[in-house]
Amino acid sequence: MRLHRNLVFATIDALSDIFNEGNYADKVIEKTLKRDKRWGSRDRSFIAETVYEIVRWKRLYTEIAEVKAPYSRENLFRVFAVWATLRGVTLPDWKQIEPTPSRKIKGKFDELSKIRKYKESIPDWMDELGMKELGEKVWEKEIHALNEQAPVVLRVNTLNTTRDNLRSVLNDEGIKAEPVKGYPYALQLEERSNVFKTEAFKKGFFEVQDANSQLVAEFLDVKPGMRVVDTCAGAGGKTLHIAALMENKGQIIATDIYENKLKELKRRAKRAHAHNIDPRAIESTKVIKKLYGTADRVLIDAPCSGLGVLSRNPDAKWKLQPEFIEKIKKTQAEILNTHSRIVKDGGKLVYATCSILPSENQEQVEKFLASEHGKDFKLVKDKKLLSSESGYDGFYMALLQKN
């Protein structure tokens, strides 16, 4: 691989934005890729993939490079040199890249690879928490799986097409995708590709959605004609899946505290031809109280640590703090207590997170069922999905029924 100065410099600028300014990797990459219109798809993928790789392995690479935050440009070039050396990339003779001690780098890599927090490049506190909650054997497998690059999975929108037809249409556009066993609406790309430029996307034939995430809407057991409330709808990935499962019949009330996310949901719903979604911003407690006792089904896709989606959000390893996890657990309990009241007698509720921690999952459900608000509910079934077992995001979902 031959390194091009403008691409490497763009990579260094992006890393500085992420590591020193605390900006989110996906937003920084999006902005960086707009810098030069002459860049082709190979150039763009070099920047995006290199930045994500260095973000993912930040602790390991900075330890080998012997640099500490805040990172100067010189520091970041040293980190880049570590990345290149470990990938067998020949470094050019640029003044920014001082002579690189390749043997020393490889020796240090071998040495640090014996210690899990360096080998898997995670903060001490996260390693301790994972061990405590999952046990060493499971945690070791799980954090290793969460450091793999996430595959690109599509969810066919059955309001507009079938899985077989979508696969055929994508094939005509030069994109190969395979069905995923056990996931009836999923197609996985053989190679990474910008699917958002395809005609199939513009026609609303699919959404990009992790395979395990696709199981949540199914778990809710919706039927056409029902009244469903998606209480933390966000930009509506699961809302749109529910609309498809309901065949556009009935009503889905999609609530969220962020109005801008609901605007994005409206745009996506229009493209998907999902006509039974009613987005409502939660401006006060009245919005939720008005819904008490009215829904056949309620989805609580709760805010969480996001530890199950580190493979697609590697910078969360460095932005997440233990205090946030403690705070979010209180929020989860509050949401379960208030939003469960929306379920009518005989109705069902799904509590879901993209976390792998029992304290955010099974333990929250147990506490709820033992509380005053949860005494009228029973656990029908739950599902714990680990990345190390499925190859997809880590998820938890519990189906509860109101007596």
C-alpha positions in Angstrom: 0.0 0.0 0.0 1.4 3.4 -1.0 0.6 6.2 1.4 -0.6 9.6 0.0 0.3 12.7 1.9 -3.1 14.4 1.7 -4.9 11.3 2.9 -2.6 10.7 5.8 -2.8 14.4 6.8 -6.6 14.3 6.7 -6.4 11.2 8.9 -4.2 13.0 11.5 -6.5 16.0 11.5 -9.5 13.8 12.1 -7.7 11.9 15.0 -6.9 15.3 16.6 -10.5 16.3 16.4 -11.6 13.0 18.0 -8.9 12.6 20.7 -8.2 16.3 21.6 -11.6 18.0 21.0 -13.8 15.1 22.1 -15.8 15.1 18.9 -17.7 12.0 17.8 -15.8 9.8 15.3 -18.7 9.3 12.9 -19.4 13.1 12.7 -15.6 13.9 12.3 -15.2 11.4 9.5 -18.3 12.6 7.7 -16.9 16.2 7.8 -13.4 15.1 6.8 -14.6 13.2 3.7 -16.2 16.4 2.3 -12.8 18.1 2.3 -11.7 17.1 -1.2 -14.2 16.4 -4.0 -11.4 14.7 -6.0 -11.1 11.8 -3.5 -12.4 8.5 -4.9 -14.1 5.7 -3.0 -10.8 4.1 -2.2 -9.4 7.3 -0.8 -12.4 7.8 1.4 -12.4 4.3 2.7 -8.7 4.6 3.6 -9.4 7.7 5.7 -12.6 6.2 7.4 -11.2 2.8 8.1 -7.8 4.0 9.3 -9.4 6.6 11.6 -11.8 3.9 13.1 -8.9 1.4 13.4 -6.8 3.9 15.4 -9.7 5.0 17.5 -10.6 1.3 18.3 -7.0 0.5 19.3 -6.2 3.9 20.9 -4.9 2.5 24.2 -2.7 -0.1 22.7 -1.3 2.2 20.0 -0.6 5.1 22.3 1.1 2.8 24.8 3.4 1.4 22.1 4.0 4.9 20.7 4.7 6.2 24.3 2.5 9.3 24.0 -0.1 10.7 26.3 -3.1 13.1 25.9 -3.4 15.9 24.8 -1.8 14.6 21.6 0.4 16.9 19.5 0.6 16.3 15.7 4.0 14.8 16.3 2.3 12.3 18.8 -0.4 11.4 16.3 2.1 10.8 13.6 3.9 8.4 16.0 0.6 6.6 16.6 0.0 6.5 12.9 3.5 4.9 12.4 2.5 2.2 14.9 -0.7 1.5 13.0 1.3 1.3 9.7 4.1 -0.9 11.1 1.6 -3.4 12.7 -0.2 -3.6 9.3 3.0 -4.1 7.3 2.6 -0.8 5.5 5.8 0.8 4.3 6.3 4.2 5.8 7.4 7.0 3.4 10.4 9.2 4.1 8.5 12.3 5.3 9.8 14.7 7.9 6.6 14.2 10.0 7.4 10.5 10.3 10.7 10.1 12.1 12.7 6.9 11.6 10.3 4.2 13.0 11.8 1.5 15.3 9.8 -1.3 13.6 11.4 -4.1 15.7 10.7 -2.2 19.0 7.1 -1.6 18.0 6.5 -5.3 17.2 8.2 -6.4 20.4 6.1 -4.0 22.5 3.0 -5.2 20.7 3.8 -8.9 21.6 4.5 -7.9 25.2 1.3 -5.8 25.7 -0.9 -8.4 23.9 -0.6 -10.6 27.0 -2.5 -8.0 29.1 -6.2 -7.9 28.3 -6.8 -4.1 28.9 -4.1 -3.4 26.3 -4.8 -6.3 24.0 -8.4 -5.3 23.7 -7.6 -1.6 24.2 -10.1 -0.7 26.9 -10.0 1.5 30.0 -9.3 -0.2 33.4 -12.7 0.5 34.8 -14.5 -1.1 31.8 -12.4 -4.2 32.1 -13.2 -4.5 35.8 -16.9 -3.9 35.2 -17.1 -6.4 32.4 -15.3 -9.0 34.6 -17.6 -8.3 37.5 -20.9 -8.5 35.5 -20.2 -11.2 33.0 -17.3 -13.3 34.5 -13.8 -13.5 33.0 -14.6 -16.2 30.4 -17.6 -14.5 28.9 -16.1 -11.0 29.1 -12.9 -12.1 27.4 -14.8 -13.5 24.4 -17.3 -10.6 24.3 -14.8 -7.7 24.4 -12.8 -9.5 21.7 -15.9 -9.8 19.5 -16.8 -6.1 20.1 -13.4 -5.1 18.7 -14.2 -6.6 15.3 -15.5 -4.3 12.6 -19.3 -4.6 12.5 -20.8 -6.1 9.3 -23.2 -4.0 7.2 -26.7 -5.5 7.5 -29.8 -4.3 5.8 -33.4 -4.8 6.9 -35.8 -5.3 3.9 -38.8 -3.0 4.1 -41.7 -5.4 3.4 -44.1 -2.4 2.8 -42.2 -1.8 -0.5 -40.5 -5.1 -1.6 -39.5 -8.6 -0.6 -36.1 -9.8 0.5 -35.5 -11.8 -2.7 -36.4 -8.8 -4.8 -34.2 -6.5 -2.8 -31.3 -8.9 -3.2 -31.8 -9.0 -7.0 -32.1 -5.2 -7.3 -28.9 -4.6 -5.3 -27.1 -7.3 -7.4 -28.1 -5.3 -10.5 -26.5 -2.2 -8.9 -23.3 -4.2 -8.3 -23.8 -4.9 -4.6 -23.8 -8.5 -3.4 -25.8 -9.3 -0.3 -26.7 -12.6 1.3 -29.7 -13.6 3.5 -28.9 -14.2 7.2 -30.1 -17.5 8.7 -32.5 -16.9 11.6 -33.2 -13.3 10.6 -36.1 -13.2 8.2 -35.7 -9.6 7.1 -31.9 -9.3 7.0 -29.4 -9.2 4.1 -25.7 -8.9 4.9 -23.3 -7.2 2.4 -20.4 -9.3 1.2 -18.3 -6.1 0.9 -18.7 -2.7 2.5 -20.4 -0.3 0.1 -22.2 3.1 0.2 -25.7 1.7 0.0 -27.3 5.1 0.5 -26.5 6.1 -3.1 -28.5 3.2 -4.5 -31.8 3.4 -6.2 -33.1 0.7 -3.9 -32.4 3.0 -0.9 -34.1 6.0 -2.6 -37.2 3.9 -3.2 -37.4 2.9 0.4 -36.6 -0.8 -0.1 -34.4 -1.1 3.0 -32.9 0.4 6.1 -29.4 -0.2 7.4 -30.1 -2.1 10.7 -28.0 -4.6 12.7 -29.4 -8.1 12.6 -29.9 -8.5 16.3 -31.6 -5.0 16.4 -34.1 -6.4 13.9 -35.3 -9.0 16.5 -36.6 -6.3 18.9 -39.7 -5.3 16.8 -40.5 -9.0 16.2 -40.3 -9.7 19.9 -43.0 -7.1 20.5 -45.6 -9.5 18.9 -47.5 -6.7 17.0 -50.5 -7.4 14.8 -52.1 -5.1 12.1 -54.7 -2.8 13.6 -53.1 -2.5 17.1 -52.3 0.7 18.9 -48.5 0.7 19.6 -46.4 3.2 21.5 -42.7 3.3 20.8 -41.6 5.4 23.8 -37.9 6.1 23.0 -38.2 6.1 19.2 -35.2 8.3 18.3 -34.8 8.4 14.5 -37.1 5.4 14.3 -35.2 2.3 13.1 -37.4 0.0 15.1 -40.5 2.2 14.6 -40.3 1.6 10.9 -39.9 -2.1 11.3 -43.0 -2.2 13.6 -44.9 -0.3 10.8 -43.9 -2.9 8.3 -44.9 -5.8 10.6 -48.3 -4.0 11.1 -48.7 -3.7 7.3 -49.4 0.0 7.8 -52.7 -0.8 9.7 -53.4 0.5 13.1 -51.5 3.3 14.9 -47.9 3.7 16.1 -47.3 6.7 18.4 -43.5 7.4 18.4 -42.3 9.5 21.3 -38.9 10.9 22.1 -37.5 13.8 24.1 -35.4 14.9 21.1 -37.6 16.6 18.4 -34.8 16.7 15.8 -34.7 12.9 15.9 -38.4 12.7 15.3 -38.0 15.0 12.3 -35.5 12.4 10.9 -38.1 9.7 11.6 -40.7 11.6 9.6 -38.2 11.8 6.6 -37.4 8.1 6.9 -41.1 7.1 7.2 -42.0 9.1 4.1 -39.3 7.2 2.1 -40.4 3.9 3.6 -44.1 4.6 2.8 -45.0 4.0 6.5 -48.2 5.9 6.9 -49.4 4.8 10.4 -46.7 6.6 12.5 -47.6 9.6 14.7 -44.4 11.2 16.1 -44.9 13.2 19.4 -42.1 15.1 21.1 -42.1 14.7 24.9 -42.2 18.3 26.0 -43.7 17.6 29.4 -44.9 14.6 31.5 -48.5 15.3 30.1 -47.6 13.7 26.7 -47.0 10.3 28.4 -49.7 10.7 31.0 -52.3 11.1 28.3 -51.3 7.7 26.9 -51.8 5.8 30.2 -53.8 2.6 29.8 -54.3 3.0 26.0 -51.8 0.8 24.2 -51.9 -2.8 23.1 -48.1 -2.9 22.8 -45.3 -0.6 24.3 -41.7 -0.6 23.3 -39.1 0.8 25.7 -35.9 0.8 23.7 -34.2 2.3 26.8 -31.2 4.6 26.8 -28.2 2.6 28.0 -24.4 2.4 28.1 -24.3 1.1 24.5 -21.7 -1.5 25.5 -23.2 -3.9 23.0 -22.5 -1.7 20.0 -18.8 -0.9 20.6 -17.9 -2.6 17.3 -19.7 0.2 15.4 -19.0 3.0 17.9 -15.4 2.3 19.0 -14.9 5.9 20.4 -17.6 5.1 23.0 -14.8 3.2 24.8 -13.1 6.5 25.5 -16.2 8.7 26.0 -18.1 6.5 28.3 -17.6 7.0 32.1 -18.6 4.7 35.0 -20.6 7.6 36.5 -22.7 7.7 33.3 -23.6 4.1 33.6 -24.8 4.5 37.2 -26.9 7.6 36.1 -28.4 5.8 33.1 -29.5 2.9 35.3 -31.6 5.3 37.4 -33.1 6.7 34.2 -33.9 3.2 32.9 -35.8 2.4 36.2 -37.7 5.6 36.0 -38.7 5.1 32.3 -39.9 1.5 33.1 -42.0 2.8 36.0 -43.7 5.6 34.1 -43.9 4.2 30.5 -45.2 0.8 31.6 -48.4 2.6 32.6 -49.2 3.1 28.9 -49.9 -0.6 28.5 -53.6 -1.5 28.8 -54.8 -4.6 30.6 -53.8 -7.7 28.7 -51.3 -5.7 26.7 -47.6 -6.4 26.3 -44.4 -4.4 26.8 -40.8 -5.0 25.6 -37.9 -3.5 27.5 -34.8 -3.6 25.4 -31.2 -2.2 25.5 -28.1 -2.5 23.3 -26.1 -3.3 26.5 -24.6 -6.5 27.6 -24.6 -5.7 31.3 -27.0 -7.7 33.5 -27.4 -4.6 35.8 -29.0 -2.7 32.8 -31.0 -5.7 31.7 -32.2 -8.7 33.7 -31.7 -6.9 37.0 -33.7 -3.9 35.9 -36.6 -6.2 34.9 -36.5 -8.1 38.2 -36.5 -4.8 40.2 -39.5 -3.6 38.1 -41.5 -6.8 38.6 -40.9 -6.6 42.3 -42.0 -2.9 42.5 -45.4 -1.3 43.0 -45.6 -0.3 39.3 -44.6 -3.8 38.1 -46.8 -6.0 40.3 -49.5 -6.3 37.5 -46.9 -7.6 35.0 -45.4 -11.0 34.4 -42.3 -11.9 32.4 -43.3 -13.9 29.3 -39.7 -14.4 28.0 -36.4 -12.7 27.6 -33.5 -12.9 25.2 -29.8 -12.1 25.8 -27.8 -11.7 22.6 -24.0 -11.6 22.8 -21.8 -10.4 20.0 -19.4 -13.3 20.7 -22.2 -15.8 20.0 -24.0 -14.1 17.1 -21.4 -11.9 15.3 -23.9 -9.0 15.6 -24.5 -6.3 18.2 -25.0 -7.2 21.9 -28.7 -6.8 22.9 -31.2 -7.6 25.6 -35.0 -7.8 25.3 -37.7 -8.8 27.8 -41.4 -9.3 26.9 -43.7 -8.5 29.8 -47.5 -8.9 29.9 -50.0 -6.9 31.9 -52.6 -9.0 33.7 
